[in-house]
Amino acid sequence: MTKHDRITTAEERFTTALHHAYRGWRAALDGRMRDLGISQAGWVAIAYIAKAEAPLSQSEVANLVQVEAATMVSTLDRLEKAGLVERVASETDRRVKHLRITPAGQAIYTQVRERAEALRADLFGHLPPQELEAATVLLEKLQTLIENS
């Protein structure tokens, strides 16, 4: 009996493969980031903050990283203490703190981006471009369906 014998529908196969691919991707990426000295939530938060077109609040970063707000506060405390991000008071709401990447945080983000790009090249180089495009379109459609359900 193989691990797929109990999976009977294409939908079950797809969602199982999606779940395992996601977990595998995060583990592989985390392995490449391990020597940076920050947690997975930390380097993911840095990436979101660095790529944001407008300043993000702590709760927005927590939502993007998919962790609880309290967990994100402690992660951001560590990142701020390490000099990688800084909190800036909102000009319109004194309860809100926006996050800004520091030069040291930008340097970490550059390493994160380069390592992620290298992993993509290593993995996606084994896939035909048309299959990658088709899979991307399918996942984008699925995301839209989930958001609209």
C-alpha positions as CSV (number, residue, x, y, z in Angstrom):
1,M,0.0,0.0,0.0
2,T,1.4,3.4,-0.9
3,K,0.8,6.6,0.9
4,H,-1.7,7.7,-1.8
5,D,-3.8,4.5,-1.8
6,R,-6.3,5.9,0.7
7,I,-6.7,9.2,-1.2
8,T,-9.5,8.5,-3.6
9,T,-10.4,11.8,-5.4
10,A,-8.4,14.3,-7.5
11,E,-9.5,16.9,-5.0
12,E,-8.0,15.0,-2.0
13,R,-4.8,14.3,-3.9
14,F,-4.5,18.0,-4.9
15,T,-5.1,19.3,-1.3
16,T,-2.7,16.7,0.2
17,A,0.0,17.6,-2.4
18,L,-0.6,21.3,-1.8
19,H,-0.2,20.9,1.9
20,H,2.9,18.8,1.6
21,A,4.4,21.1,-1.0
22,Y,3.8,24.1,1.2
23,R,5.3,22.5,4.3
24,G,8.3,21.2,2.2
25,W,8.9,24.7,0.7
26,R,8.8,26.4,4.2
27,A,11.2,23.7,5.6
28,A,13.6,24.0,2.7
29,L,13.6,27.8,2.8
30,D,14.0,27.7,6.6
31,G,17.0,25.5,6.2
32,R,18.6,28.0,3.9
33,M,17.9,30.9,6.4
34,R,18.9,29.1,9.6
35,D,22.4,30.7,9.9
36,L,20.9,34.2,9.8
37,G,20.2,33.9,13.5
38,I,16.5,34.8,13.4
39,S,13.3,32.7,13.5
40,Q,11.3,31.8,10.5
41,A,8.6,34.3,11.7
42,G,11.3,36.9,12.0
43,W,12.8,36.6,8.5
44,V,9.3,36.3,7.0
45,A,8.2,39.5,8.8
46,I,11.3,41.3,7.6
47,A,10.5,40.2,4.0
48,Y,7.0,41.5,4.2
49,I,8.1,44.8,5.8
50,A,10.9,45.3,3.3
51,K,8.6,44.6,0.3
52,A,5.6,46.7,1.5
53,E,4.8,49.8,-0.6
54,A,3.4,51.5,2.5
55,P,4.2,51.1,6.2
56,L,2.6,48.1,7.8
57,S,1.1,47.9,11.2
58,Q,2.1,45.2,13.7
59,S,-1.4,43.5,13.2
60,E,-1.0,43.6,9.4
61,V,2.4,41.9,9.6
62,A,0.9,39.3,12.0
63,N,-1.9,38.6,9.5
64,L,0.6,38.3,6.6
65,V,2.9,36.0,8.6
66,Q,-0.2,34.1,9.8
67,V,0.6,34.2,13.5
68,E,-1.3,35.5,16.4
69,A,-0.8,39.2,17.2
70,A,0.8,38.4,20.6
71,T,3.3,36.1,18.9
72,M,4.2,38.8,16.4
73,V,4.7,41.4,19.1
74,S,7.4,39.2,20.7
75,T,9.0,38.5,17.3
76,L,9.0,42.2,16.5
77,D,10.4,43.0,20.0
78,R,13.4,40.7,19.1
79,L,13.8,42.2,15.7
80,E,13.7,45.7,17.1
81,K,16.2,44.8,19.8
82,A,18.5,43.4,17.1
83,G,18.2,46.7,15.2
84,L,16.5,45.1,12.2
85,V,13.2,46.9,12.4
86,E,11.9,50.0,14.2
87,R,8.4,50.9,15.3
88,V,7.1,54.3,14.3
89,A,4.0,55.8,15.8
90,S,1.1,56.3,13.4
91,E,0.4,60.0,12.6
92,T,-3.3,59.3,12.5
93,D,-3.9,56.7,15.3
94,R,-1.7,56.8,18.4
95,R,-2.6,53.2,19.2
96,V,-1.0,51.9,15.9
97,K,2.7,51.3,15.4
98,H,4.0,51.1,11.9
99,L,7.1,49.1,11.1
100,R,10.1,50.3,9.2
101,I,13.1,48.2,8.0
102,T,16.5,49.5,9.2
103,P,19.7,49.3,7.1
104,A,20.7,46.2,9.0
105,G,17.2,44.7,8.4
106,Q,17.5,45.6,4.7
107,A,20.9,43.7,4.6
108,I,19.1,40.6,6.1
109,Y,16.3,41.0,3.6
110,T,18.8,41.1,0.8
111,Q,20.2,37.7,2.0
112,V,16.7,36.3,2.4
113,R,15.7,37.3,-1.1
114,E,18.9,35.9,-2.6
115,R,18.5,32.6,-0.9
116,A,14.8,32.3,-1.8
117,E,15.6,33.1,-5.4
118,A,18.4,30.4,-5.3
119,L,15.9,27.9,-3.9
120,R,13.4,28.8,-6.6
121,A,16.0,28.4,-9.3
122,D,17.1,25.0,-7.9
123,L,13.6,23.6,-7.7
124,F,11.7,25.3,-10.5
125,G,14.6,24.7,-12.9
126,H,13.4,21.0,-13.0
127,L,9.9,22.0,-14.1
128,P,8.7,22.9,-17.6
129,P,7.8,26.6,-17.7
130,Q,4.4,25.9,-19.1
131,E,3.6,23.6,-16.2
132,L,4.7,26.2,-13.7
133,E,2.5,28.8,-15.4
134,A,-0.5,26.5,-15.4
135,A,0.0,25.6,-11.7
136,T,0.3,29.3,-10.8
137,V,-2.9,30.1,-12.7
138,L,-4.7,27.3,-10.9
139,L,-3.5,28.3,-7.5
140,E,-4.5,32.0,-8.2
141,K,-8.0,30.8,-9.2
142,L,-8.2,28.7,-6.1
143,Q,-7.1,31.6,-3.9
144,T,-9.8,33.8,-5.5
145,L,-12.5,31.1,-4.9
146,I,-11.4,30.8,-1.2
147,E,-11.5,34.6,-0.7
148,N,-14.9,34.9,-2.3
149,S,-16.5,31.9,-0.4
